[in-house]
Amino acid sequence: MPLGGALPLGTCPDLCPEAERAARERQRRLHRLEAAPARAVKEYARPAAGKARPPPSQLRPPRVLLATVRYLAAEVAGRADVPPPDVAAFVWDRLRAVRLDLVLQPAAPPRDAAAVLEAALACQLCVAGPPGGDPGRGPGAGLDPQLLHTQMQEAFGSLRRCYADAASPEAHPRQGLFQSLFLLYNLGSGEALHQVLLLPPGLRSCRALRQALAVDAAFREGNAARLFRLLRALPYLPSRAAQRHVGPARRRALAALARALGTPRGQTYPLGRLAHLLAMDSLAETKALCQAHGLAVEGAEGEERALFVRGHYRENGPLPALSCALLVESKLRGHTLEQVVMGEASEEEAKEALPRTPT
C-alpha cells in the first residue's frame, strides 16, 4: 500500500498476467479457446476472505481491460469451431474477471471505468442472449440460467453506480443507451421502471430511453401488436437486451388469442397473419409454436390456419427454441460484434444515447 493509502492502478500489459499464464500452461488448464499461451485471457478467481490484494503487476489497467473485451468480442465470440455453450461460458468467465480487476482499482478514472463496464456488458448481451424460446437453450445452454441472470444484474448494477457517481449525464455519452438496455432486460419489473423514471428528465428523453419506455408499457399492457411492432424497430443491442422476453410475450399473446377465439367447434386464424403479429421468422416456426401449445394447424401449404378450440390450448412444456433472425440477428446489418460492443457500429447509436438539453 503506497503512502496516503491510495490504491495504484494495475500495470499488467497483457490479457493475462504472465504468472497465471505460465501456471495454467504447466497445469494443462489452458482452455481450448486459448489456442496458444500468448492468447490466454485472465480467468475469474473468487476473492478469498483474508487474502492479500493482488499486486499491481497482476491487475490490468482500464486500457488493457478494454483491449481484453475487444479481443473477446472480435476473436472469440464468433468462433464457429467451438460449441456455443463453451464459447458463452468462456467469455462470461473472462468478462467477470475484467469486472473484478476494475473493482480492485477504485482509483481508475470514472470515464475509463464506465467504458470498460459498458463494453463488457454489451459483450455479455451479444454472446449469451438466449433464443426467442426457452431461456435455457441457445448460446447459453448448459449454463445455470439463474447464475447468468445474477451476473447480468451485477453488471448493470456496477455500471449504473458508475453513472450515479458522475457529476452530470454528459460525463458518459452512452449512458442513455445503457440505461435503456437495463429497462429492456428487465421488462415488466416495477423496480427497474422506478429507477429509470428517477433519471434526470434530459437523459430520460433521449431516443433510446423513450423507445425502451414504450416497449415496457406495451409489455405490461399485454398489447402484442404494439409490442412486436416496437421490438421490430429496436436496433441490434437493445434487441439483444429484450430478447429473453420474446418467448414469454409470444406465449402470452397466443394465450390471449386462445381465450378470444376459442370455441367448442374451433375458430381458425391465418397462420401468416399470426406469424406477422408475433414477428416470427417463418411459417414453419409459427406452426411449431402453435402445436407446442396444443393448437392444430390445418389447410394446404400457403393457406394454413391455426385452429383455436376451447380447452385445447396448454402450456405444459417449455417454450420451443425458435430463431430470432427478424427481431435480432438481421439488425447487425453488416456490422461486426466488435463494432457493436465497442460502440463503433454507427453514429446512430450515439445519437440515440445523447440526452436532450432542456429548453
C-alpha positions as CSV (number, residue, x, y, z in Angstrom):
1,M,0.0,0.0,0.0
2,P,1.6,3.3,-1.0
3,L,1.8,6.3,1.3
4,G,-1.5,8.0,1.9
5,G,-3.5,4.8,1.3
6,A,-4.2,5.4,-2.3
7,L,-4.6,2.3,-4.4
8,P,-2.4,2.2,-7.5
9,L,-3.6,1.3,-11.0
10,G,-2.6,-2.1,-12.4
11,T,0.5,-2.4,-14.5
12,C,-0.1,-5.8,-16.3
13,P,0.2,-5.1,-20.0
14,D,-1.3,-8.4,-21.2
15,L,-4.7,-10.0,-21.5
16,C,-3.4,-12.5,-18.8
17,P,-0.7,-11.9,-16.2
18,E,2.4,-13.8,-17.1
19,A,2.5,-15.7,-13.8
20,E,-1.1,-17.0,-14.3
21,R,-0.4,-17.9,-17.9
22,A,2.7,-19.9,-17.0
23,A,0.9,-21.7,-14.1
24,R,-2.1,-22.7,-16.2
25,E,0.1,-23.9,-19.0
26,R,2.1,-26.1,-16.6
27,Q,-1.1,-27.4,-15.1
28,R,-2.6,-28.0,-18.6
29,R,-5.5,-25.7,-17.8
30,L,-5.5,-23.6,-20.8
31,H,-8.9,-23.5,-22.4
32,R,-9.2,-24.7,-26.0
33,L,-10.2,-21.1,-26.9
34,E,-6.7,-20.2,-25.7
35,A,-5.0,-22.0,-28.5
36,A,-1.6,-20.5,-27.7
37,P,-0.2,-19.2,-24.4
38,A,0.0,-15.8,-25.9
39,R,-3.7,-15.8,-26.3
40,A,-4.6,-16.7,-22.8
41,V,-7.1,-14.5,-21.0
42,K,-7.1,-14.0,-17.3
43,E,-9.7,-16.3,-15.7
44,Y,-12.0,-15.3,-12.9
45,A,-11.0,-16.3,-9.4
46,R,-13.3,-15.6,-6.5
47,P,-11.5,-13.3,-3.9
48,A,-10.8,-15.3,-0.7
49,A,-11.5,-13.8,2.7
50,G,-8.4,-12.6,4.3
51,K,-6.4,-13.0,1.1
52,A,-4.0,-10.1,0.3
53,R,-4.9,-7.8,-2.5
54,P,-3.2,-8.7,-5.8
55,P,-0.1,-6.6,-6.6
56,P,-0.4,-4.1,-9.5
57,S,1.6,-6.5,-11.7
58,Q,-1.4,-8.9,-11.5
59,L,-4.0,-6.3,-12.3
60,R,-4.8,-5.0,-15.8
61,P,-5.3,-1.2,-16.1
62,P,-8.5,0.1,-17.8
63,R,-6.9,0.4,-21.2
64,V,-5.9,-3.3,-21.1
65,L,-9.3,-4.3,-19.8
66,L,-10.9,-2.5,-22.7
67,A,-8.5,-4.3,-25.1
68,T,-9.4,-7.6,-23.4
69,V,-13.1,-7.0,-24.1
70,R,-12.4,-6.0,-27.6
71,Y,-10.4,-9.2,-28.1
72,L,-13.2,-11.4,-26.7
73,A,-15.7,-9.7,-29.0
74,A,-13.6,-9.8,-32.1
75,E,-11.8,-13.1,-31.8
76,V,-13.8,-15.4,-29.5
77,A,-17.5,-14.5,-29.5
78,G,-18.0,-15.5,-33.1
79,R,-15.9,-18.8,-33.1
80,A,-17.9,-21.4,-35.0
81,D,-15.4,-24.3,-34.4
82,V,-16.3,-24.5,-30.7
83,P,-19.8,-25.3,-29.4
84,P,-21.8,-22.1,-28.5
85,P,-22.2,-23.1,-24.8
86,D,-18.5,-23.4,-24.4
87,V,-17.9,-20.0,-26.1
88,A,-20.5,-18.4,-23.8
89,A,-19.1,-20.0,-20.6
90,F,-15.6,-18.9,-21.6
91,V,-16.5,-15.3,-22.5
92,W,-18.7,-14.8,-19.4
93,D,-15.9,-16.1,-17.1
94,R,-13.3,-13.8,-18.6
95,L,-15.7,-10.8,-18.5
96,R,-16.3,-11.5,-14.8
97,A,-12.5,-11.3,-14.3
98,V,-12.5,-8.0,-16.2
99,R,-15.1,-6.5,-13.8
100,L,-13.1,-7.9,-10.8
101,D,-9.9,-6.3,-11.9
102,L,-11.8,-3.0,-12.3
103,V,-13.3,-3.3,-8.8
104,L,-9.8,-3.7,-7.4
105,Q,-8.7,-0.4,-8.9
106,P,-11.1,2.2,-7.4
107,A,-8.7,4.9,-8.4
108,A,-9.5,4.3,-12.1
109,P,-10.8,7.4,-13.9
110,P,-14.7,7.2,-13.9
111,R,-14.9,7.7,-17.6
112,D,-12.4,4.9,-18.3
113,A,-14.2,2.6,-15.8
114,A,-17.6,3.3,-17.5
115,A,-16.1,2.5,-20.9
116,V,-14.9,-0.9,-19.7
117,L,-18.2,-1.8,-17.9
118,E,-20.2,-0.7,-21.0
119,A,-18.2,-2.8,-23.4
120,A,-18.2,-5.8,-21.0
121,L,-22.0,-5.6,-20.5
122,A,-22.6,-5.3,-24.3
123,C,-20.4,-8.3,-24.9
124,Q,-22.4,-10.3,-22.4
125,L,-25.6,-9.5,-24.1
126,C,-24.3,-10.4,-27.5
127,V,-22.7,-13.7,-26.5
128,A,-25.3,-15.2,-24.2
129,G,-28.6,-13.9,-25.5
130,P,-31.0,-16.8,-25.4
131,P,-33.2,-17.5,-28.4
132,G,-36.8,-16.5,-28.5
133,G,-37.9,-19.6,-26.7
134,D,-36.6,-21.4,-23.7
135,P,-34.0,-19.3,-21.9
136,G,-32.2,-22.5,-21.0
137,R,-31.4,-23.1,-24.7
138,G,-29.2,-21.5,-27.3
139,P,-25.7,-19.9,-26.8
140,G,-26.0,-20.0,-23.0
141,A,-27.4,-23.6,-22.9
142,G,-25.9,-25.7,-20.2
143,L,-25.1,-22.7,-18.0
144,D,-27.1,-22.0,-14.9
145,P,-29.8,-19.5,-16.1
146,Q,-30.1,-18.0,-12.6
147,L,-26.4,-17.5,-12.4
148,L,-26.3,-15.8,-15.8
149,H,-29.2,-13.6,-14.7
150,T,-27.5,-12.7,-11.4
151,Q,-24.2,-11.8,-13.2
152,M,-26.1,-9.7,-15.7
153,Q,-27.8,-7.8,-13.0
154,E,-24.5,-7.3,-11.2
155,A,-23.0,-5.9,-14.4
156,F,-25.9,-3.5,-14.8
157,G,-25.6,-2.5,-11.1
158,S,-21.8,-1.8,-11.4
159,L,-22.4,0.3,-14.5
160,R,-25.3,2.3,-13.1
161,R,-23.4,3.0,-9.9
162,C,-20.6,4.4,-12.0
163,Y,-23.1,6.6,-13.8
164,A,-24.6,7.8,-10.5
165,D,-21.2,9.0,-9.3
166,A,-20.8,11.2,-12.3
167,A,-21.2,15.0,-12.0
168,S,-23.6,15.1,-15.0
169,P,-25.2,12.7,-17.6
170,E,-22.9,14.3,-20.2
171,A,-19.9,12.7,-18.5
172,H,-20.9,9.4,-20.0
173,P,-22.0,9.7,-23.7
174,R,-23.5,6.2,-23.9
175,Q,-25.5,6.4,-20.6
176,G,-28.9,6.8,-22.3
177,L,-28.3,3.7,-24.4
178,F,-27.2,1.5,-21.4
179,Q,-30.0,2.8,-19.1
180,S,-32.4,1.7,-21.9
181,L,-30.7,-1.7,-22.0
182,F,-31.3,-2.1,-18.3
183,L,-35.0,-1.5,-18.7
184,L,-35.3,-3.7,-21.7
185,Y,-33.5,-6.5,-20.0
186,N,-35.9,-6.1,-17.0
187,L,-39.2,-5.6,-18.9
188,G,-42.2,-5.7,-16.6
189,S,-40.1,-5.0,-13.5
190,G,-41.6,-2.3,-11.3
191,E,-38.3,-1.7,-9.6
192,A,-36.4,-1.2,-12.9
193,L,-39.1,1.2,-14.2
194,H,-38.9,3.1,-11.0
195,Q,-35.2,3.5,-11.2
196,V,-35.4,4.7,-14.8
197,L,-38.1,7.2,-14.0
198,L,-35.8,8.7,-11.4
199,L,-33.2,9.6,-14.0
200,P,-32.9,13.3,-15.0
201,P,-35.5,14.5,-17.5
202,G,-33.0,15.4,-20.1
203,L,-31.5,11.9,-20.0
204,R,-34.8,10.2,-19.9
205,S,-35.9,12.0,-23.0
206,C,-33.2,10.5,-25.2
207,R,-34.4,8.4,-28.1
208,A,-33.1,5.1,-26.7
209,L,-34.9,5.5,-23.3
210,R,-38.1,6.7,-25.0
211,Q,-38.1,3.6,-27.1
212,A,-37.4,1.4,-24.1
213,L,-40.2,3.0,-22.0
214,A,-42.7,2.4,-24.9
215,V,-41.7,-1.2,-25.2
216,D,-42.1,-1.7,-21.4
217,A,-45.5,-0.1,-21.5
218,A,-46.7,-2.4,-24.3
219,F,-45.2,-5.4,-22.5
220,R,-47.0,-4.5,-19.2
221,E,-50.3,-3.9,-21.1
222,G,-50.1,-7.2,-22.9
223,N,-50.5,-5.3,-26.2
224,A,-48.9,-7.9,-28.5
225,A,-49.4,-6.0,-31.8
226,R,-47.8,-2.8,-30.4
227,L,-45.1,-4.7,-28.5
228,F,-43.8,-6.6,-31.5
229,R,-44.1,-3.6,-33.8
230,L,-41.8,-1.7,-31.3
231,L,-39.4,-4.7,-31.0
232,R,-39.0,-4.7,-34.8
233,A,-37.9,-1.1,-34.7
234,L,-35.2,-1.6,-32.0
235,P,-31.5,-1.5,-33.0
236,Y,-29.4,-4.6,-32.5
237,L,-28.1,-4.2,-29.0
238,P,-31.4,-3.2,-27.4
239,S,-33.0,-6.1,-29.3
240,R,-30.4,-8.4,-27.5
241,A,-31.4,-7.0,-24.2
242,A,-35.1,-7.6,-24.7
243,Q,-34.6,-11.0,-26.4
244,R,-35.2,-13.1,-23.3
245,H,-38.8,-11.7,-23.1
246,V,-39.7,-12.6,-26.7
247,G,-40.7,-16.2,-26.0
248,P,-42.9,-15.4,-22.9
249,A,-44.5,-12.5,-24.8
250,R,-45.4,-14.8,-27.7
251,R,-46.8,-17.3,-25.3
252,R,-48.9,-14.7,-23.6
253,A,-50.2,-13.4,-26.9
254,L,-51.1,-16.9,-28.1
255,A,-53.0,-17.5,-24.8
256,A,-54.9,-14.2,-25.3
257,L,-55.9,-15.3,-28.8
258,A,-57.0,-18.7,-27.5
259,R,-59.3,-17.0,-24.9
260,A,-60.7,-14.7,-27.5
261,L,-61.1,-17.1,-30.4
262,G,-61.6,-20.4,-28.7
263,T,-65.0,-22.0,-29.4
264,P,-66.3,-25.6,-28.9
265,R,-66.1,-26.3,-32.6
266,G,-63.0,-24.3,-33.2
267,Q,-62.2,-21.0,-34.9
268,T,-59.4,-20.5,-37.4
269,Y,-56.8,-17.7,-37.7
270,P,-54.5,-17.3,-40.8
271,L,-51.1,-18.6,-39.9
272,G,-49.4,-15.9,-42.0
273,R,-51.2,-13.2,-40.0
274,L,-50.2,-14.9,-36.8
275,A,-46.5,-15.1,-37.9
276,H,-46.6,-11.3,-38.7
277,L,-48.3,-10.5,-35.4
278,L,-45.7,-12.4,-33.3
279,A,-42.7,-11.4,-35.5
280,M,-41.9,-15.0,-36.3
281,D,-39.1,-15.9,-38.8
282,S,-41.2,-18.4,-40.8
283,L,-44.5,-20.2,-41.1
284,A,-42.8,-23.4,-40.1
285,E,-41.7,-22.0,-36.7
286,T,-45.2,-20.4,-36.2
287,K,-46.7,-23.9,-36.8
288,A,-44.3,-25.4,-34.4
289,L,-45.2,-22.8,-31.8
290,C,-48.9,-23.5,-32.2
291,Q,-48.5,-27.2,-32.0
292,A,-46.3,-26.9,-28.9
293,H,-49.3,-25.3,-27.2
294,G,-51.9,-27.8,-28.3
295,L,-53.2,-25.9,-31.3
296,A,-53.8,-27.7,-34.6
297,V,-52.8,-26.2,-37.9
298,E,-54.9,-27.1,-41.0
299,G,-55.1,-26.1,-44.6
300,A,-52.9,-26.5,-47.7
301,E,-49.4,-25.1,-47.9
302,G,-49.6,-21.4,-48.2
303,E,-53.1,-21.3,-46.8
304,E,-52.5,-22.8,-43.3
305,R,-54.7,-21.6,-40.5
306,A,-54.3,-22.1,-36.7
307,L,-57.3,-23.8,-35.2
308,F,-58.4,-22.4,-31.8
309,V,-60.6,-25.0,-30.0
310,R,-61.8,-24.1,-26.5
311,G,-59.8,-26.1,-23.9
312,H,-57.1,-27.2,-26.3
313,Y,-54.6,-24.5,-25.5
314,R,-52.0,-25.6,-23.0
315,E,-48.6,-24.5,-21.5
316,N,-47.3,-27.8,-20.2
317,G,-43.8,-27.8,-21.6
318,P,-41.0,-25.3,-22.1
319,L,-41.1,-22.9,-25.0
320,P,-39.7,-24.3,-28.2
321,A,-36.3,-23.0,-29.2
322,L,-37.0,-20.6,-32.0
323,S,-34.7,-18.4,-34.1
324,C,-34.8,-14.6,-33.8
325,A,-33.5,-13.5,-37.1
326,L,-36.2,-10.9,-37.8
327,L,-36.1,-9.4,-34.3
328,V,-32.3,-9.6,-33.6
329,E,-29.8,-11.2,-35.9
330,S,-30.9,-9.3,-39.1
331,K,-30.2,-6.0,-37.3
332,L,-26.4,-6.3,-37.4
333,R,-26.6,-5.0,-41.0
334,G,-23.1,-5.9,-41.9
335,H,-21.5,-4.7,-38.6
336,T,-19.3,-7.0,-36.5
337,L,-19.9,-7.9,-32.9
338,E,-16.7,-6.0,-32.1
339,Q,-18.1,-2.8,-33.6
340,V,-21.4,-3.2,-31.7
341,V,-19.6,-4.0,-28.4
342,M,-17.2,-1.1,-28.7
343,G,-19.8,1.4,-29.8
344,E,-18.4,1.7,-33.3
345,A,-21.3,0.2,-35.2
346,S,-22.7,3.5,-36.4
347,E,-23.3,7.1,-35.5
348,E,-27.0,6.4,-35.0
349,E,-26.3,4.7,-31.6
350,A,-24.6,7.8,-30.4
351,K,-27.5,10.0,-31.4
352,E,-29.9,7.7,-29.6
353,A,-28.0,7.8,-26.4
354,L,-27.4,11.6,-26.2
355,P,-29.6,13.3,-23.6
356,R,-31.7,16.2,-24.7
357,T,-30.8,19.7,-23.4
358,P,-33.9,21.2,-21.7
359,T,-35.2,24.3,-23.4
